[in-house]
Amino acid sequence: ADEVTYMRDSVLVQARGHVQGWDEENKVELDAAAVDFFRRTRIAVATGNPEMRSREEDGRTTVLRAQRLHVNSVTRVAEATDSVRVMRDTLSGRADYARFDDIAGTGLLLGSPRVWDEETVVAGDTIETRMVAHRLRRVIVPGHALMDYAGLHATTAGEASRRAALWVFGRASLREG
């Protein structure tokens, strides 16, 4: 960081300008223009084009970007607000708000959410994700679900529209299960 201020009475660290933070225990990196880190609760609030990268044991990286990131190192919950973008492998997503709970293996995208890969786009009022052992297993769209499936071949293309939908799969892709 270009400038760091430590406020001992509130146990707050404020970093400004080219901030880079690491949580080695959870393998998380956080870059932003500004970060407020509350040492007692281990919460970081990042603004100014923040980007969080979470690295798995197998080398896979999940990238989360937004206007504001709120990261709790104890509960391992990350919240992203405004212009949210998330990327992992070939899977991407966007929303106005997102909340990811690493311990519970859940994700929630709100505000015109969409997730997509090279074959499929899924959209709805809300998109929920479920992970098992850091592998995406379910995408749940509880309201106004839309899936646009391009497929690997021209003859497999199609669109499915439902009031609610659940897609279950074995890899980080959006093929209907």
C-alpha positions as CSV (number, residue, x, y, z in Angstrom):
1,A,0.0,0.0,0.0
2,D,1.0,3.6,-0.5
3,E,-0.2,4.6,2.9
4,V,-1.2,2.6,6.0
5,T,-2.8,4.0,9.2
6,Y,-3.2,1.8,12.3
7,M,-5.8,3.0,14.9
8,R,-4.8,1.1,18.0
9,D,-7.9,2.0,20.0
10,S,-10.3,0.5,17.4
11,V,-7.8,-2.1,16.1
12,L,-8.4,-0.8,12.6
13,V,-5.9,-0.8,9.9
14,Q,-6.6,1.5,6.9
15,A,-4.6,1.0,3.8
16,R,-4.8,3.3,0.8
17,G,-3.4,3.2,-2.7
18,H,-2.3,-0.1,-4.5
19,V,-3.3,-2.3,-1.5
20,Q,-2.4,-5.9,-1.6
21,G,-3.4,-8.3,1.2
22,W,-2.9,-12.0,1.8
23,D,-4.6,-14.5,4.0
24,E,-2.2,-17.4,3.8
25,E,-4.3,-19.6,6.0
26,N,-7.3,-19.5,3.6
27,K,-5.2,-18.9,0.4
28,V,-7.0,-15.7,-0.4
29,E,-5.4,-12.6,-2.0
30,L,-7.2,-9.2,-2.0
31,D,-6.1,-6.2,-4.2
32,A,-7.9,-2.8,-4.1
33,A,-7.4,0.9,-4.0
34,A,-8.5,1.0,-0.4
35,V,-8.9,-1.6,2.4
36,D,-10.1,-1.2,5.9
37,F,-9.1,-4.2,8.0
38,F,-10.6,-4.8,11.4
39,R,-8.0,-6.9,13.2
40,R,-10.3,-8.1,16.1
41,T,-12.9,-9.6,13.8
42,R,-10.6,-10.3,10.8
43,I,-12.9,-8.5,8.4
44,A,-11.6,-6.6,5.4
45,V,-13.7,-4.1,3.5
46,A,-12.2,-3.3,0.1
47,T,-13.2,-0.5,-2.4
48,G,-11.7,1.0,-5.5
49,N,-11.8,-1.9,-8.1
50,P,-11.3,-4.6,-5.5
51,E,-10.4,-8.1,-6.6
52,M,-10.3,-11.2,-4.4
53,R,-8.6,-14.4,-5.6
54,S,-9.1,-17.7,-3.8
55,R,-6.7,-20.5,-4.6
56,E,-7.6,-24.2,-4.1
57,E,-5.1,-27.0,-3.4
58,D,-5.4,-28.2,-7.0
59,G,-4.3,-24.8,-8.3
60,R,-7.8,-23.6,-9.4
61,T,-8.5,-20.0,-8.8
62,T,-11.8,-18.2,-8.2
63,V,-11.8,-14.5,-8.9
64,L,-14.4,-12.1,-7.4
65,R,-14.7,-8.5,-8.4
66,A,-17.2,-5.7,-7.5
67,Q,-17.3,-2.1,-6.4
68,R,-17.2,-3.2,-2.7
69,L,-16.0,-6.5,-1.2
70,H,-16.6,-7.5,2.4
71,V,-14.4,-10.5,3.3
72,N,-14.5,-12.3,6.7
73,S,-11.5,-14.5,7.2
74,V,-13.0,-16.2,10.3
75,T,-16.3,-17.3,8.8
76,R,-14.9,-17.4,5.3
77,V,-17.8,-15.4,3.9
78,A,-17.3,-13.0,1.0
79,E,-19.9,-10.4,0.0
80,A,-19.7,-8.4,-3.1
81,T,-21.8,-5.4,-3.9
82,D,-22.4,-3.5,-7.2
83,S,-21.1,-4.6,-10.6
84,V,-20.3,-8.1,-9.3
85,R,-18.2,-10.4,-11.5
86,V,-17.1,-13.9,-10.6
87,M,-14.9,-16.3,-12.6
88,R,-13.8,-19.9,-12.0
89,D,-12.5,-22.2,-14.7
90,T,-14.7,-21.7,-17.7
91,L,-17.7,-20.5,-15.6
92,S,-18.4,-16.8,-15.2
93,G,-21.2,-14.9,-13.4
94,R,-22.5,-11.4,-12.8
95,A,-25.0,-9.8,-10.5
96,D,-25.7,-6.7,-8.4
97,Y,-24.9,-8.5,-5.2
98,A,-23.3,-11.9,-4.3
99,R,-22.6,-13.8,-1.1
100,F,-20.3,-16.8,-1.0
101,D,-19.9,-19.0,2.1
102,D,-16.8,-21.2,1.7
103,I,-17.5,-23.3,4.7
104,A,-21.1,-24.1,3.8
105,G,-20.3,-24.3,0.1
106,T,-23.0,-21.9,-0.9
107,G,-23.3,-19.0,-3.2
108,L,-26.1,-16.5,-3.8
109,L,-26.4,-14.0,-6.7
110,L,-29.1,-11.3,-6.7
111,G,-30.0,-8.4,-8.9
112,S,-30.2,-9.5,-12.6
113,P,-27.9,-12.5,-12.0
114,R,-26.5,-14.5,-14.9
115,V,-24.0,-17.4,-15.0
116,W,-22.5,-18.8,-18.2
117,D,-19.9,-21.0,-19.7
118,E,-19.0,-21.6,-23.4
119,E,-22.2,-23.6,-24.0
120,T,-24.9,-22.2,-21.7
121,V,-26.3,-19.1,-20.1
122,V,-28.5,-19.3,-17.0
123,A,-30.5,-16.3,-15.6
124,G,-33.3,-15.7,-13.2
125,D,-34.4,-13.6,-10.3
126,T,-32.0,-15.3,-8.0
127,I,-29.2,-17.8,-8.6
128,E,-28.0,-20.1,-5.9
129,T,-24.9,-22.4,-6.1
130,R,-23.9,-25.4,-4.1
131,M,-20.4,-26.7,-3.9
132,V,-19.1,-30.0,-2.6
133,A,-15.4,-30.2,-1.8
134,H,-14.9,-26.9,-3.7
135,R,-16.6,-28.4,-6.8
136,L,-19.7,-26.8,-8.2
137,R,-22.5,-29.4,-8.0
138,R,-25.8,-27.5,-8.3
139,V,-27.2,-24.3,-9.8
140,I,-30.6,-23.4,-8.4
141,V,-32.8,-20.7,-10.0
142,P,-35.9,-20.4,-7.7
143,G,-37.7,-17.8,-9.8
144,H,-38.2,-17.0,-13.5
145,A,-35.5,-19.4,-14.6
146,L,-34.0,-19.1,-18.1
147,M,-31.4,-21.4,-19.7
148,D,-30.1,-20.7,-23.1
149,Y,-28.1,-23.8,-24.2
150,A,-25.9,-23.5,-27.3
151,G,-24.5,-27.0,-27.0
152,L,-21.4,-28.5,-28.6
153,H,-23.3,-29.1,-31.9
154,A,-25.7,-26.9,-33.8
155,T,-28.5,-29.5,-33.5
156,T,-28.4,-29.4,-29.7
157,A,-29.1,-25.7,-29.3
158,G,-32.2,-24.6,-27.5
159,E,-33.8,-22.5,-24.8
160,A,-35.7,-23.6,-21.7
161,S,-37.8,-21.2,-19.7
162,R,-39.3,-22.2,-16.3
163,R,-40.8,-20.7,-13.2
164,A,-38.0,-22.4,-11.2
165,A,-35.2,-24.7,-12.1
166,L,-32.4,-26.9,-10.7
167,W,-29.4,-28.0,-12.7
168,V,-27.2,-30.7,-11.3
169,F,-23.9,-31.6,-12.8
170,G,-20.5,-33.2,-12.1
171,R,-18.2,-30.5,-13.4
172,A,-18.0,-26.7,-13.3
173,S,-20.3,-26.3,-16.4
174,L,-23.9,-25.6,-16.8
175,R,-25.2,-28.6,-18.7
176,E,-28.7,-29.6,-17.6
177,G,-28.7,-32.7,-15.4
